Structures are given as structure tokens and as C-alpha cells.
Amino acid sequence: MKKQFYTLSLITPTLLILAACTATSPTTTSSNGAKSAIAIGIGVAQTSNVALLGQEQVAGAKLAEKFFNDNKGVNGTPIKLIIQDTAGDEAGAINAFQTLISKDKVVGIVGPTLSQQAFSADPIADRAKVPVLGPSNTAKGIPDIGEFVARVSAPVSVVAPNAVKAALKMNPKIKKVAVFYAQNDAFSKSETEIFQKTLKDQKLDLVTVQKFQTTDTDFQTQATSAINLKPDLVIISGLAADGGNLVRQMRELGYKGLIIGGNGLNTSNLFPVCKTLCDGVLIAQAYNPEYVSPINKSFRDAYKAQYKKEPPQFSAQAFTGVQVFVDALNTLDKGGKKVSQMPLAELRVALNQQLLKGKYNTPIGEISFTPKGEIIQKDFYVAQIKMDTDGTSGKFAFLK
């Protein structure tokens, strides 16, 4: 099936030429002129309201860099992560991708953080024939952007319904549901469509749909309007900062029913936002720290040693993105021509073809890809937030 390509007015012919005209070497160069490492780009949000998610992705990527370099990198050649901040908007993602492609000369990019950003930045990489692995881009249509765009984050259509089913198992008497979503975020809009379809399929009564912005902090009007309709379940699609504040204000206004948070709330960085009022929130997961495999044990142990807590999904998916690039590079290298000696443009194309053909045992489980770049992943989970008595820390308790 032919891929669908997106055309953006923001991309000028000059920028496309700069993106395509890359150097011939796939390795970075040391001060004495010697080739030293294969550069892999990490383009995620380290600032803005999205940083609560992006910082977890940087943590996971850096753990992957150390792990694979400790295990001989790409057949003896180390990898080097080049990290660029996409911030939280489309312009930031575009700038980061352009820099990674034309200045940093990376072989591929793990990023960006948001689906909203991916729809703007991924076409730049696709036109330059640079492979992209989305670590947290779950909106509908991401792999359709182009043949060089894939993702290691399962689509929301696969993950989100599990949370609704878990809520119904916990409380079979649920009938009325209130839905909230961030209308300025592509992922949140895509996710809420899936949640609303799931409610319809389960024959539940959708009593209200409330919209907000990811930059909002005051949700008193929307929350009060929803609570007055006496819902048995509330579903929130947003990010950690806005979603956490919405959870807190719903509880402060007296709502006592179950709350489902979407993937944007799937981070322990949520805990300081809603504190003890985070307790009980249900969130579907594409990663379980207790998944039994050698690679997940290594990742989990390394994360806990450094951060003193269980690794979150966003870190695991970023680790997985780096792993897919490294494993695919190793396969190419063992197949004949040394990847460190291949012209960069040729290597990027070969790497993209190889990664789509491979199978990978990663922290998130055994994965592979469709020819279009959609992840094939078997296992998914649902967790419930359990806050500690200190009110600022907690954990995701996985439901059986």
C-alpha cells in the first residue's frame, strides 16, 4: 500500500535541500579527526508543558546509549545520542528535526514527543529520507505520513479501550460517563474519539464532552458542569500538567467516582500535580516493569538504580526506539558492508528498510513492524495509581 504524504506550507524548498544534502559520513568525528561514533538523534520535549513527558524519554534514551555501548555498540562502533529540544509546539519540533538532519547528520531520529508535533516534523525527515521512530506518537495516521516514519508506541485505538473495560470490571454499575479532552492537541483529539467510540460500543451514556487547552490551569467551569450531571466515570485526554490539575479540581469539587486518564497522564510526573488526589486514577499501559525478559531486567535495574523508582512507559518506549536503531544497524553491519563506512544517505535508506523487517525483544515486549511502519505489539496492561502517605510519591499498580 502506498504511503500518504503530507505537504506543509512551513517547509520551503531551501529547507528541504538543506535536509537532503547531508554529509557522507554516518559517524561523528573526534577532535583529532578520527571517526568515533554513529550518531542517533533524539528529538523530544525538554522544555514547555510537555517536558514532564520528554524528560522521561531522555532518561530512557540515555540508559539505552549506555547499555548498548557497554555491549559493543554497533559491532564495535559506539553510538552517540544527539539530543535536540523540540519544546511543546510544532515550530520547536521542526527546528529540532532540521538541526538533527542537516547539522548533526544523524542516521535516524527517535521523536518527537507529541503526535501534534509529528504531523509537522516527520514530513521533513521523510522527504530527506531519514528514518523516524515515534516513541509516544499514538494518534491515528502517524505511520501514513511517509515511508520513513514508523513508531514504537502502539496506536491509541489499541490501548485506550482497555482502560474502559477495566473500569467496568471494577464497577459494573457504571452508566453515565463524562469526557474531557484537550482540543489543541492532535493526540488528545484522536484519543477522545477512541474513548467515545468505546463508550458507544459498551452502550454507556455519554452525558457531556468538555473541551480545554493544554495550557489551561483553571477547570472549575468544566468540572462543575460535568459533576452536576452525576457521572459514574470521568475520562480525561490531555497532558500531565493540565490533566493533573483537572483530576485535582474534580476531586476538590466532590467527584468521587472512577477517573480514567489517557496516555498523556501516563507518567509519575503527574503525582506532584494532583498529589493525594491522583489516587485511584486508571491508565492503560503499553509497558509493564514486571515484564520478564533479560532486556527489560537490564533496563529496569538501571533505571531503578539511577532514579530510585520503577521506570515509566515513556522511558521504556524511548529505550526501545534507540534499541531498534541499534539492532537494525548491527544486522546491516553483519550483512556485509560496514555501516561506519557507508555514505550517510545510503545508510539512512538501508537502515529504514532493515528496521521494518526486523523483530525485536525490547523492554515493552516482543515487537515488529508492518511494512507501513505500524508497531506490532502483543501485550497491554492497565494500572491504577496508588499514592503514598507522603502525598507526593506513588506508583502504578498493575491490575491482574
C-alpha positions as CSV (number, residue, x, y, z in Angstrom):
1,M,0.0,0.0,0.0
2,K,1.4,3.4,-0.9
3,K,2.0,5.8,1.9
4,Q,0.2,9.1,2.2
5,F,2.4,12.2,2.2
6,Y,1.6,15.4,4.0
7,T,2.5,18.8,2.4
8,L,3.3,21.7,4.8
9,S,3.5,25.3,3.8
10,L,6.1,25.8,6.5
11,I,8.6,23.7,4.6
12,T,10.4,25.7,1.9
13,P,12.4,24.3,-0.9
14,T,15.6,25.7,0.6
15,L,14.9,23.8,3.9
16,L,14.2,20.6,2.0
17,I,17.5,20.9,0.1
18,L,19.4,21.5,3.3
19,A,17.8,18.5,4.9
20,A,18.6,16.2,1.9
21,C,22.1,17.4,1.4
22,T,23.9,15.7,4.2
23,A,27.5,14.7,4.7
24,T,28.8,11.3,3.5
25,S,29.9,10.0,6.9
26,P,27.4,8.3,9.4
27,T,29.8,8.8,12.3
28,T,30.7,11.8,14.5
29,T,34.3,13.0,14.4
30,S,36.6,13.4,17.4
31,S,39.0,16.4,17.9
32,N,41.9,14.5,16.2
33,G,39.8,13.8,13.1
34,A,39.1,10.2,13.8
35,K,35.6,8.7,13.3
36,S,34.3,7.9,16.8
37,A,30.6,7.0,17.0
38,I,27.3,6.6,15.0
39,A,25.0,9.5,15.7
40,I,21.4,8.8,16.6
41,G,19.0,11.8,17.0
42,I,16.7,12.2,20.0
43,G,14.2,15.0,19.3
44,V,11.8,15.3,22.3
45,A,10.4,18.0,24.5
46,Q,12.8,19.0,27.3
47,T,11.1,22.4,28.0
48,S,7.5,23.7,28.0
49,N,4.4,22.0,29.5
50,V,5.3,18.8,27.6
51,A,8.7,18.5,29.4
52,L,7.1,16.2,32.0
53,L,6.9,13.6,29.3
54,G,10.0,14.4,27.3
55,Q,12.3,14.3,30.3
56,E,11.3,10.7,30.9
57,Q,12.1,10.0,27.2
58,V,15.6,11.5,27.5
59,A,16.2,9.3,30.6
60,G,15.2,6.2,28.7
61,A,17.3,7.1,25.7
62,K,20.4,7.8,27.7
63,L,20.1,4.4,29.5
64,A,19.9,2.8,26.1
65,E,23.0,4.6,25.0
66,K,25.0,3.3,28.0
67,F,23.6,-0.2,27.8
68,F,24.3,-0.7,24.1
69,N,27.7,0.9,24.2
70,D,28.6,-1.4,27.2
71,N,27.6,-4.2,24.8
72,K,29.9,-3.2,22.0
73,G,27.6,-0.7,20.2
74,V,27.3,-1.5,16.5
75,N,29.7,-4.4,16.1
76,G,32.4,-2.5,18.0
77,T,31.5,1.1,16.9
78,P,29.8,3.0,19.7
79,I,26.6,5.0,19.2
80,K,26.3,8.7,20.3
81,L,22.9,10.3,21.1
82,I,22.5,13.8,19.7
83,I,19.6,15.4,21.8
84,Q,17.6,18.4,20.5
85,D,14.8,20.0,22.4
86,T,11.5,20.1,20.5
87,A,9.8,22.1,23.2
88,G,6.0,21.7,23.1
89,D,4.9,23.1,19.7
90,E,5.2,22.3,16.0
91,A,7.9,25.0,15.4
92,G,10.1,23.6,18.0
93,A,9.9,20.1,16.6
94,I,10.5,21.3,13.0
95,N,13.7,23.2,14.2
96,A,14.9,20.2,16.1
97,F,14.4,17.8,13.2
98,Q,16.1,20.2,10.7
99,T,19.1,20.5,13.0
100,L,19.4,16.8,13.6
101,I,19.2,16.0,9.9
102,S,21.3,18.7,8.3
103,K,23.7,19.8,11.0
104,D,24.1,16.8,13.4
105,K,23.9,14.3,10.5
106,V,22.2,11.6,12.5
107,V,21.3,8.2,10.9
108,G,17.8,8.3,12.3
109,I,15.6,10.1,14.9
110,V,13.7,9.0,17.9
111,G,10.9,11.6,18.4
112,P,9.0,13.8,18.7
113,T,7.1,13.7,22.0
114,L,3.6,14.7,20.7
115,S,1.6,13.5,17.7
116,Q,0.7,17.1,17.1
117,Q,4.4,17.8,16.5
118,A,4.9,14.6,14.5
119,F,2.4,15.7,11.8
120,S,4.6,18.8,11.2
121,A,8.2,17.5,11.8
122,D,8.0,13.9,10.4
123,P,7.4,15.0,6.8
124,I,10.7,16.9,6.9
125,A,12.6,13.7,7.8
126,D,10.6,11.7,5.3
127,R,11.5,14.0,2.5
128,A,15.1,13.9,3.5
129,K,14.9,10.0,3.7
130,V,15.8,9.9,7.4
131,P,14.1,7.2,9.4
132,V,12.0,8.3,12.3
133,L,10.7,6.2,15.2
134,G,7.9,7.8,17.2
135,P,8.3,7.0,20.9
136,S,5.0,8.3,22.0
137,N,3.0,9.3,18.9
138,T,-0.2,7.3,19.2
139,A,-2.6,9.3,17.1
140,K,-4.3,7.9,14.1
141,G,-2.3,8.3,10.9
142,I,1.3,8.7,12.1
143,P,2.7,5.8,10.0
144,D,0.9,7.2,7.0
145,I,3.0,10.3,7.0
146,G,5.6,8.6,4.8
147,E,7.7,5.5,4.2
148,F,10.5,6.7,6.6
149,V,8.1,7.1,9.5
150,A,7.4,4.3,12.0
151,R,6.5,4.2,15.7
152,V,7.3,2.1,18.7
153,S,4.2,3.4,20.5
154,A,1.0,1.4,19.9
155,P,-1.9,3.4,18.5
156,V,-4.4,4.7,20.9
157,S,-7.1,2.7,19.2
158,V,-5.5,-0.5,20.5
159,V,-4.5,0.7,24.0
160,A,-7.3,3.1,25.3
161,P,-10.3,0.7,25.3
162,N,-8.5,-1.5,27.8
163,A,-9.0,1.2,30.5
164,V,-12.7,1.4,29.9
165,K,-13.0,-2.4,30.2
166,A,-11.0,-2.3,33.4
167,A,-13.3,0.4,34.9
168,L,-16.4,-1.6,34.0
169,K,-14.9,-4.7,35.7
170,M,-14.2,-2.7,38.9
171,N,-17.7,-1.1,38.8
172,P,-20.2,-2.9,36.6
173,K,-22.9,-0.3,37.6
174,I,-21.2,2.4,35.5
175,K,-23.8,4.0,33.2
176,K,-23.1,7.7,32.8
177,V,-19.7,9.0,31.6
178,A,-18.2,12.5,31.3
179,V,-15.4,13.0,28.8
180,F,-12.8,15.8,28.9
181,Y,-10.2,16.4,26.2
182,A,-7.5,19.0,25.1
183,Q,-8.9,20.4,21.9
184,N,-5.5,21.9,20.8
185,D,-3.6,18.6,20.8
186,A,-3.8,16.1,18.0
187,F,-3.2,13.1,20.2
188,S,-5.9,14.1,22.7
189,K,-8.4,14.6,20.0
190,S,-7.6,11.3,18.4
191,E,-7.7,9.6,21.8
192,T,-11.0,11.0,22.9
193,E,-12.6,9.8,19.6
194,I,-11.5,6.2,20.5
195,F,-12.7,6.6,24.1
196,Q,-16.1,7.9,22.9
197,K,-16.4,5.1,20.4
198,T,-15.6,2.6,23.1
199,L,-18.4,4.1,25.3
200,K,-20.8,3.7,22.5
201,D,-19.8,0.1,21.9
202,Q,-20.3,-0.6,25.6
203,K,-23.7,1.1,25.4
204,L,-22.8,3.7,28.1
205,D,-24.4,7.1,28.3
206,L,-22.0,9.9,27.3
207,V,-23.6,12.8,29.4
208,T,-21.1,15.5,28.4
209,V,-18.0,16.3,26.4
210,Q,-15.9,19.1,27.9
211,K,-13.1,20.8,26.0
212,F,-10.0,22.6,27.3
213,Q,-6.5,23.7,26.3
214,T,-3.2,22.0,27.3
215,T,-2.2,25.4,28.7
216,D,-5.2,25.7,31.0
217,T,-4.9,25.6,34.8
218,D,-8.4,26.5,35.9
219,F,-11.1,23.9,35.2
220,Q,-13.7,24.9,37.6
221,T,-16.4,25.7,35.0
222,Q,-15.9,22.4,33.0
223,A,-15.6,20.3,36.2
224,T,-18.7,21.8,37.8
225,S,-20.7,21.4,34.7
226,A,-19.8,17.7,34.5
227,I,-20.3,16.9,38.2
228,N,-23.8,18.4,38.1
229,L,-24.7,15.6,35.6
230,K,-23.7,13.0,38.2
231,P,-21.3,10.8,36.1
232,D,-20.2,7.4,37.3
233,L,-17.0,7.7,35.3
234,V,-14.8,10.5,34.1
235,I,-12.3,10.2,31.2
236,I,-9.6,12.8,30.6
237,S,-7.4,13.1,27.5
238,G,-4.7,15.7,27.9
239,L,-1.2,16.0,29.2
240,A,0.3,15.6,32.7
241,A,0.1,19.2,33.8
242,D,-3.4,20.1,32.6
243,G,-4.7,16.6,33.2
244,G,-3.3,16.5,36.7
245,N,-4.9,19.9,37.6
246,L,-8.2,18.7,36.2
247,V,-8.1,15.5,38.3
248,R,-7.3,17.6,41.4
249,Q,-10.1,20.1,40.8
250,M,-12.6,17.3,40.1
251,R,-11.8,15.7,43.4
252,E,-11.8,19.0,45.3
253,L,-15.3,19.8,43.9
254,G,-16.6,16.5,45.3
255,Y,-16.4,14.0,42.5
256,K,-15.9,10.5,44.0
257,G,-16.3,8.1,41.0
258,L,-13.7,6.4,38.9
259,I,-11.4,8.5,36.7
260,I,-9.5,7.2,33.6
261,G,-6.5,9.2,32.4
262,G,-5.3,9.0,28.8
263,N,-1.7,8.3,27.7
264,G,-0.7,11.9,28.3
265,L,-1.2,11.3,32.0
266,N,0.9,8.1,32.0
267,T,3.8,9.5,34.0
268,S,4.8,9.7,37.6
269,N,5.4,13.4,36.9
270,L,1.6,13.6,37.4
271,F,1.9,12.8,41.1
272,P,3.2,16.3,42.2
273,V,0.4,17.9,40.3
274,C,-2.6,16.2,41.8
275,K,-0.8,14.7,44.8
276,T,-3.0,12.5,47.0
277,L,-5.9,13.2,44.7
278,C,-4.2,11.3,41.9
279,D,-5.0,8.1,43.9
280,G,-7.2,5.7,42.1
281,V,-6.8,7.0,38.5
282,L,-6.8,4.3,35.9
283,I,-4.4,4.4,32.9
284,A,-3.9,1.9,30.1
285,Q,-0.3,0.9,29.6
286,A,1.9,-0.3,26.8
287,Y,4.7,-1.2,29.3
288,N,4.9,-3.2,32.5
289,P,8.1,-3.1,34.5
290,E,7.4,-6.6,35.6
291,Y,7.6,-8.0,32.1
292,V,10.0,-10.9,32.2
293,S,12.9,-10.7,29.8
294,P,16.7,-10.1,30.0
295,I,16.5,-6.8,28.2
296,N,13.7,-5.5,30.5
297,K,15.5,-6.6,33.6
298,S,18.6,-4.7,32.5
299,F,16.6,-1.6,31.7
300,R,14.5,-1.8,34.9
301,D,17.6,-2.4,37.1
302,A,19.5,0.5,35.5
303,Y,16.5,2.9,35.8
304,K,15.8,2.0,39.4
305,A,19.5,2.3,40.3
306,Q,19.6,5.8,38.9
307,Y,16.2,7.2,39.7
308,K,15.1,5.1,42.7
309,K,11.7,4.3,41.3
310,E,10.1,2.0,38.7
311,P,10.6,3.0,35.0
312,P,7.7,4.6,33.3
313,Q,6.3,3.8,29.9
314,F,7.7,6.9,28.2
315,S,11.2,5.9,29.3
316,A,10.7,2.3,28.1
317,Q,9.5,3.4,24.7
318,A,12.4,5.8,24.2
319,F,14.8,3.0,25.2
320,T,13.0,0.8,22.7
321,G,13.4,3.4,19.9
322,V,17.1,3.5,20.4
323,Q,17.3,-0.3,20.6
324,V,15.5,-0.8,17.3
325,F,18.0,1.5,15.6
326,V,21.0,-0.3,17.2
327,D,19.7,-3.8,16.5
328,A,18.9,-2.9,12.8
329,L,22.4,-1.3,12.4
330,N,24.0,-4.4,13.8
331,T,22.1,-6.6,11.4
332,L,23.2,-4.4,8.5
333,D,26.8,-4.4,9.7
334,K,26.9,-8.2,9.9
335,G,25.4,-8.5,6.5
336,G,28.5,-7.3,4.7
337,K,29.4,-3.6,4.2
338,K,30.5,-1.8,7.4
339,V,27.8,0.7,8.3
340,S,30.5,3.1,9.6
341,Q,31.9,3.2,6.1
342,M,28.6,3.6,4.2
343,P,27.7,7.0,2.7
344,L,25.2,8.6,5.1
345,A,22.4,8.9,2.6
346,E,22.8,5.3,1.6
347,L,22.9,4.1,5.2
348,R,19.7,6.0,6.2
349,V,17.8,4.3,3.4
350,A,19.2,0.9,4.2
351,L,18.6,1.4,7.9
352,N,14.9,2.2,7.3
353,Q,14.4,-0.9,5.2
354,Q,16.1,-3.1,7.7
355,L,14.3,-1.9,10.8
356,L,10.9,-2.5,9.2
357,K,12.0,-6.2,8.5
358,G,13.3,-7.0,12.0
359,K,11.9,-8.5,15.1
360,Y,13.0,-7.1,18.5
361,N,12.8,-8.3,22.1
362,T,12.5,-5.0,23.9
363,P,11.5,-3.7,27.4
364,I,8.0,-3.3,26.1
365,G,7.9,-6.8,24.8
366,E,8.5,-8.6,21.5
367,I,7.7,-6.2,18.7
368,S,7.9,-5.9,14.9
369,F,6.5,-3.6,12.3
370,T,4.1,-3.7,9.4
371,P,5.5,-2.6,6.0
372,K,3.9,0.8,6.7
373,G,5.8,1.2,10.0
374,E,3.0,0.4,12.4
375,I,4.2,-1.4,15.5
376,I,3.0,-5.0,16.1
377,Q,2.8,-5.5,19.9
378,K,1.1,-8.3,21.7
379,D,0.7,-7.3,25.4
380,F,-1.0,-4.4,27.0
381,Y,-1.9,-3.5,30.6
382,V,-4.0,-1.3,32.9
383,A,-2.6,0.3,36.0
384,Q,-4.2,2.2,38.9
385,I,-2.3,5.0,40.7
386,K,-1.6,4.3,44.3
387,M,-0.3,7.3,46.2
388,D,2.0,7.0,49.2
389,T,1.1,8.5,52.6
390,D,3.6,11.4,51.9
391,G,1.2,12.7,49.3
392,T,3.8,13.4,46.6
393,S,5.1,10.0,45.6
394,G,3.3,6.9,44.4
395,K,3.3,4.1,41.9
396,F,1.3,2.5,39.1
397,A,-0.2,-0.7,40.5
398,F,-0.9,-3.1,37.6
399,L,-4.3,-4.8,37.6
400,K,-4.4,-8.5,37.1
